[in-house]
Amino acid sequence: MLIIDGVKYKLWTPKDEEKEFHPMIKEYFKDIFGEDCIYFDVKQKLKSRAGIGSIPDAYVIKLSKPYEWYVIENELASHPIYDHIVKQLTKFMNGLRNPKSRSDILEALDEEVRNDKVLKAYIEKMIGSPETYRFMFKLLSRSPKIVVVIDELNEEVKEACESLKYHTEFVEFKTYVREDAENVKAHLFEPLHVTTEKKKIEQEIKMRFTPEKVVSVEQHFNKIKNEKIRKIAIELRDAIKSISGDIREGATREHITFWTGKSKFSAIFPEKHGFVLEVKVPRSEFTIESLNVSHPESTPKWSTIHVDENTNLSSLIDASRQAYESTKRNVER
């Protein structure tokens, strides 16, 4: 429910993406991407070298420094996440690697500009040059940002897109209708240019306050004063890394983390009197017995295992392997 000056609005979900959702994004593109942007509603296909491709919903060019261009996909969260959204974005990425596709996009955008004298004059004014084709040629030679504008950015969408090898930006665009007059709409979203600036500020703060000294894996193990438990932790770490050749390891100030692709599946949290192992396996799927396991409500997709001297190392390895295999299956869907 959204209330504006005492007037109630209820959440409205578009049923027809082409007729209901796309026109709203086109109408408010300057609010989403910035006043200095141009929205090209050009259906130019991105094709890989093998000829497989897909058509983005639009292309956006940013006409202020740093110049950028975006490949836009407008989506409804009701669409199948893996069968539609992820496959669509993967085709975009493969198409963007094909120089011929880049060239076709350039020609399509240039034709739009040449056929619209007002648009051409605006671009010339913004870039300070009449060489609009040269400007777009240089811009499109760089990597674009892929932006998904979606009516609901839920956890399933976020998790599915973690498997992508190309960074993707998301804009959640929600629409509300007035209870007593459904033709009156209110839109709720965070502009992409504001989100980007916020990320820069957050990164600066993180860099400013992050200690220079990084905690190593060895330093983590040294936190464990019980030698027997420390040995279990070291052997477990080696066993997890040997599950598969695609596993990466990282260390933060709090824990040692294990990844497959862009997805975290396990983590060791060393403590003075022992350690905790977290595995990405929800309560309903956890099959390893004889372990001291808890399932915190704050992280329903994870299981927490408390390790002491009597904990069976093989069971810990089995739990980690189950987490890896489950995560890998979800990534490959």
ZABA-839103 format. One record per residue (C-alpha): x, y, z; residue number from 1; residue in one letter. Coordinates in nm, 2 decimals. Example, Ala and Ser with C-alpha at 12.3 -4.5 7.8 and 13.67 -1.06 7.14 Angstrom:
2
        x        y        z     i   aa
     1.23    -0.45     0.78     1    A
     1.37    -0.11     0.71     2    S
This chain:
333
        x        y        z     i   aa
     0.00     0.00     0.00     1    M
     0.12     0.35    -0.09     2    L
    -0.04     0.66     0.06     3    I
     0.02     1.00    -0.09     4    I
    -0.15     1.30     0.09     5    D
    -0.41     1.06     0.24     6    G
    -0.49     0.90    -0.10     7    V
    -0.44     0.52    -0.11     8    K
    -0.26     0.35    -0.40     9    Y
    -0.23    -0.03    -0.45    10    K
     0.04    -0.22    -0.62    11    L
    -0.03    -0.29    -0.99    12    W
     0.14    -0.56    -1.18    13    T
     0.15    -0.53    -1.57    14    P
     0.02    -0.84    -1.75    15    K
     0.14    -0.75    -2.10    16    D
     0.51    -0.65    -2.11    17    E
     0.50    -0.51    -2.46    18    E
     0.18    -0.30    -2.43    19    K
     0.19    -0.20    -2.06    20    E
     0.54    -0.22    -1.92    21    F
     0.76    -0.10    -2.22    22    H
     0.57     0.23    -2.28    23    P
     0.62     0.33    -1.92    24    M
     0.99     0.28    -1.92    25    I
     1.02     0.47    -2.25    26    K
     0.81     0.76    -2.10    27    E
     1.03     0.79    -1.79    28    Y
     1.37     0.70    -1.93    29    F
     1.52     1.03    -1.84    30    K
     1.41     0.99    -1.48    31    D
     1.56     0.64    -1.48    32    I
     1.89     0.69    -1.67    33    F
     1.94     1.07    -1.64    34    G
     1.85     1.39    -1.81    35    E
     2.15     1.37    -2.04    36    D
     2.05     1.03    -2.19    37    C
     1.88     0.93    -2.52    38    I
     1.66     0.63    -2.55    39    Y
     1.67     0.45    -2.88    40    F
     1.37     0.23    -2.92    41    D
     1.55     0.04    -3.20    42    V
     1.49    -0.34    -3.24    43    K
     1.84    -0.42    -3.35    44    Q
     1.94    -0.79    -3.30    45    K
     2.26    -0.88    -3.12    46    L
     2.39    -1.19    -3.29    47    K
     2.69    -1.41    -3.19    48    S
     2.95    -1.52    -3.45    49    R
     2.75    -1.85    -3.47    50    A
     2.44    -1.65    -3.56    51    G
     2.25    -1.70    -3.23    52    I
     2.11    -1.38    -3.09    53    G
     1.83    -1.19    -2.93    54    S
     1.68    -0.84    -2.96    55    I
     1.72    -0.60    -2.67    56    P
     1.42    -0.37    -2.59    57    D
     1.63    -0.05    -2.63    58    A
     1.97     0.11    -2.63    59    Y
     2.05     0.42    -2.42    60    V
     2.34     0.66    -2.47    61    I
     2.47     0.89    -2.20    62    K
     2.58     1.23    -2.34    63    L
     2.78     1.36    -2.05    64    S
     3.12     1.25    -1.93    65    K
     3.20     0.98    -1.86    66    P
     3.01     0.88    -2.18    67    Y
     2.84     0.54    -2.15    68    E
     2.60     0.33    -2.34    69    W
     2.35     0.07    -2.21    70    Y
     2.18    -0.24    -2.35    71    V
     1.83    -0.24    -2.21    72    I
     1.61    -0.54    -2.12    73    E
     1.26    -0.45    -1.98    74    N
     1.13    -0.75    -1.79    75    E
     0.84    -0.88    -1.58    76    L
     0.94    -1.09    -1.28    77    A
     0.66    -1.32    -1.36    78    S
     0.86    -1.46    -1.66    79    H
     1.05    -1.78    -1.60    80    P
     1.38    -1.66    -1.45    81    I
     1.63    -1.92    -1.59    82    Y
     1.44    -2.01    -1.91    83    D
     1.38    -1.66    -2.02    84    H
     1.57    -1.38    -1.84    85    I
     1.91    -1.55    -1.79    86    V
     1.90    -1.70    -2.15    87    K
     1.81    -1.36    -2.29    88    Q
     2.10    -1.18    -2.12    89    L
     2.35    -1.46    -2.21    90    T
     2.26    -1.41    -2.58    91    K
     2.32    -1.04    -2.54    92    F
     2.66    -1.10    -2.40    93    M
     2.76    -1.34    -2.67    94    N
     2.63    -1.10    -2.93    95    G
     2.83    -0.81    -2.79    96    L
     3.15    -1.00    -2.84    97    R
     3.08    -1.01    -3.22    98    N
     3.22    -0.70    -3.39    99    P
     2.96    -0.73    -3.67   100    K
     2.68    -0.69    -3.41   101    S
     2.84    -0.37    -3.27   102    R
     2.87    -0.24    -3.63   103    S
     2.50    -0.32    -3.70   104    D
     2.40    -0.13    -3.38   105    I
     2.60     0.17    -3.48   106    L
     2.44     0.19    -3.82   107    E
     2.09     0.15    -3.68   108    A
     2.15     0.43    -3.42   109    L
     2.31     0.65    -3.67   110    D
     2.02     0.61    -3.91   111    E
     1.78     0.72    -3.63   112    E
     2.00     1.03    -3.56   113    V
     2.03     1.13    -3.93   114    R
     1.65     1.10    -3.98   115    N
     1.58     1.33    -3.68   116    D
     1.73     1.68    -3.72   117    K
     1.62     1.79    -3.37   118    V
     1.79     1.48    -3.22   119    L
     2.11     1.53    -3.42   120    K
     2.13     1.90    -3.32   121    A
     2.08     1.80    -2.95   122    Y
     2.36     1.54    -2.96   123    I
     2.59     1.79    -3.14   124    E
     2.52     2.05    -2.87   125    K
     2.59     1.80    -2.59   126    M
     2.92     1.66    -2.72   127    I
     3.03     1.99    -2.86   128    G
     3.09     1.86    -3.21   129    S
     2.90     1.79    -3.54   130    P
     3.07     1.45    -3.57   131    E
     2.79     1.25    -3.42   132    T
     2.88     0.93    -3.61   133    Y
     3.24     0.95    -3.50   134    R
     3.13     1.00    -3.14   135    F
     2.90     0.70    -3.15   136    M
     3.17     0.49    -3.32   137    F
     3.41     0.55    -3.04   138    K
     3.15     0.51    -2.77   139    L
     3.02     0.17    -2.91   140    L
     3.37     0.04    -2.93   141    S
     3.36     0.03    -2.55   142    R
     3.18    -0.23    -2.34   143    S
     2.82    -0.13    -2.26   144    P
     2.64    -0.18    -1.93   145    K
     2.35    -0.43    -1.95   146    I
     2.05    -0.29    -1.76   147    V
     1.74    -0.49    -1.66   148    V
     1.44    -0.28    -1.57   149    V
     1.20    -0.51    -1.39   150    I
     0.88    -0.47    -1.20   151    D
     1.00    -0.67    -0.90   152    E
     1.36    -0.74    -0.81   153    L
     1.32    -1.05    -0.59   154    N
     1.58    -1.28    -0.45   155    E
     1.53    -1.54    -0.73   156    E
     1.61    -1.29    -1.00   157    V
     1.92    -1.17    -0.81   158    K
     2.05    -1.52    -0.74   159    E
     1.99    -1.64    -1.10   160    A
     2.18    -1.35    -1.25   161    C
     2.48    -1.42    -1.02   162    E
     2.56    -1.69    -1.27   163    S
     2.62    -1.44    -1.54   164    L
     2.98    -1.37    -1.64   165    K
     2.89    -1.01    -1.73   166    Y
     2.80    -0.75    -1.48   167    H
     2.43    -0.65    -1.49   168    T
     2.26    -0.35    -1.34   169    E
     1.90    -0.37    -1.22   170    F
     1.63    -0.10    -1.18   171    V
     1.32    -0.21    -0.99   172    E
     1.03    -0.01    -1.14   173    F
     0.71    -0.06    -0.94   174    K
     0.37     0.09    -1.03   175    T
     0.08     0.17    -0.80   176    Y
    -0.27     0.27    -0.91   177    V
    -0.51     0.49    -0.72   178    R
    -0.78     0.29    -0.54   179    E
    -1.07     0.50    -0.66   180    D
    -0.93     0.58    -1.01   181    A
    -0.70     0.31    -1.15   182    E
    -0.61     0.52    -1.45   183    N
    -0.41     0.74    -1.21   184    V
    -0.07     0.58    -1.16   185    K
     0.23     0.64    -0.93   186    A
     0.57     0.49    -1.00   187    H
     0.84     0.39    -0.75   188    L
     1.20     0.33    -0.85   189    F
     1.56     0.44    -0.77   190    E
     1.72     0.61    -1.07   191    P
     2.02     0.43    -1.22   192    L
     2.24     0.74    -1.21   193    H
     2.17     0.79    -0.84   194    V
     2.24     0.42    -0.77   195    T
     2.57     0.44    -0.95   196    T
     2.68     0.75    -0.76   197    E
     2.57     0.59    -0.43   198    K
     2.79     0.29    -0.51   199    K
     3.09     0.51    -0.57   200    K
     3.04     0.68    -0.24   201    I
     3.00     0.35    -0.06   202    E
     3.32     0.22    -0.22   203    Q
     3.51     0.53    -0.11   204    E
     3.38     0.49     0.24   205    I
     3.48     0.12     0.24   206    K
     3.83     0.20     0.12   207    M
     3.87     0.47     0.37   208    R
     3.77     0.26     0.67   209    F
     3.90    -0.08     0.57   210    T
     4.22    -0.16     0.76   211    P
     4.53    -0.19     0.55   212    E
     4.62    -0.52     0.70   213    K
     4.43    -0.81     0.54   214    V
     4.37    -1.12     0.75   215    V
     4.52    -1.43     0.59   216    S
     4.39    -1.78     0.60   217    V
     4.68    -1.88     0.83   218    E
     4.59    -1.60     1.07   219    Q
     4.23    -1.72     1.08   220    H
     4.34    -2.07     1.18   221    F
     4.57    -1.93     1.44   222    N
     4.26    -1.78     1.61   223    K
     4.16    -2.14     1.71   224    I
     4.35    -2.22     2.03   225    K
     4.24    -2.59     2.05   226    N
     4.50    -2.77     1.84   227    E
     4.28    -3.07     1.76   228    K
     4.00    -2.84     1.63   229    I
     4.25    -2.63     1.44   230    R
     4.37    -2.94     1.27   231    K
     4.01    -3.03     1.17   232    I
     3.97    -2.68     1.03   233    A
     4.29    -2.70     0.82   234    I
     4.21    -3.04     0.68   235    E
     3.85    -2.94     0.60   236    L
     3.97    -2.63     0.41   237    R
     4.21    -2.85     0.20   238    D
     3.93    -3.10     0.14   239    A
     3.68    -2.83     0.03   240    I
     3.93    -2.69    -0.22   241    K
     3.99    -3.03    -0.37   242    S
     3.62    -3.10    -0.44   243    I
     3.66    -2.93    -0.78   244    S
     3.91    -2.73    -0.98   245    G
     3.67    -2.43    -1.02   246    D
     3.65    -2.36    -0.64   247    I
     3.80    -2.02    -0.53   248    R
     3.89    -1.92    -0.18   249    E
     3.87    -1.58    -0.02   250    G
     3.93    -1.44     0.33   251    A
     3.76    -1.15     0.51   252    T
     3.82    -1.03     0.86   253    R
     3.55    -1.27     0.99   254    E
     3.58    -1.58     0.78   255    H
     3.73    -1.80     0.50   256    I
     3.49    -1.82     0.21   257    T
     3.46    -2.07    -0.08   258    F
     3.31    -1.99    -0.41   259    W
     3.21    -2.16    -0.74   260    T
     3.18    -1.91    -1.01   261    G
     3.01    -1.60    -0.86   262    K
     2.82    -1.80    -0.59   263    S
     2.94    -1.86    -0.24   264    K
     2.86    -2.21    -0.11   265    F
     3.06    -2.25     0.21   266    S
     3.24    -2.05     0.48   267    A
     3.45    -2.13     0.79   268    I
     3.42    -1.89     1.08   269    F
     3.72    -1.95     1.32   270    P
     3.67    -1.87     1.69   271    E
     3.89    -1.90     2.00   272    K
     3.73    -2.23     2.12   273    H
     3.65    -2.38     1.78   274    G
     3.49    -2.28     1.45   275    F
     3.16    -2.27     1.27   276    V
     3.10    -2.41     0.92   277    L
     2.82    -2.25     0.71   278    E
     2.70    -2.44     0.40   279    V
     2.45    -2.32     0.14   280    K
     2.19    -2.60     0.20   281    V
     1.84    -2.52     0.34   282    P
     1.69    -2.72     0.62   283    R
     1.46    -2.92     0.39   284    S
     1.76    -3.04     0.18   285    E
     2.02    -3.10     0.45   286    F
     2.09    -3.48     0.45   287    T
     2.41    -3.51     0.66   288    I
     2.35    -3.67     1.00   289    E
     2.55    -3.66     1.32   290    S
     2.63    -3.29     1.31   291    L
     2.54    -3.01     1.54   292    N
     2.33    -2.81     1.29   293    V
     2.11    -2.51     1.33   294    S
     1.91    -2.32     1.07   295    H
     1.89    -1.95     1.15   296    P
     1.57    -1.77     1.03   297    E
     1.78    -1.48     0.90   298    S
     1.95    -1.71     0.64   299    T
     1.69    -1.97     0.54   300    P
     1.90    -2.10     0.25   301    K
     2.20    -2.18     0.48   302    W
     2.28    -2.44     0.75   303    S
     2.51    -2.36     1.04   304    T
     2.73    -2.64     1.18   305    I
     2.90    -2.59     1.52   306    H
     3.23    -2.78     1.53   307    V
     3.40    -2.92     1.84   308    D
     3.66    -3.19     1.91   309    E
     3.42    -3.47     1.86   310    N
     3.29    -3.35     1.52   311    T
     3.34    -3.60     1.24   312    N
     3.56    -3.45     0.96   313    L
     3.41    -3.67     0.69   314    S
     3.06    -3.54     0.77   315    S
     3.18    -3.18     0.74   316    L
     3.33    -3.26     0.40   317    I
     3.01    -3.43     0.29   318    D
     2.81    -3.13     0.39   319    A
     3.04    -2.90     0.20   320    S
     3.02    -3.12    -0.11   321    R
     2.64    -3.12    -0.09   322    Q
     2.65    -2.74    -0.07   323    A
     2.89    -2.72    -0.37   324    Y
     2.68    -2.96    -0.59   325    E
     2.35    -2.79    -0.50   326    S
     2.50    -2.44    -0.58   327    T
     2.65    -2.57    -0.90   328    K
     2.32    -2.71    -1.02   329    R
     2.14    -2.39    -0.95   330    N
     2.40    -2.19    -1.14   331    V
     2.39    -2.42    -1.45   332    E
     2.01    -2.42    -1.48   333    R
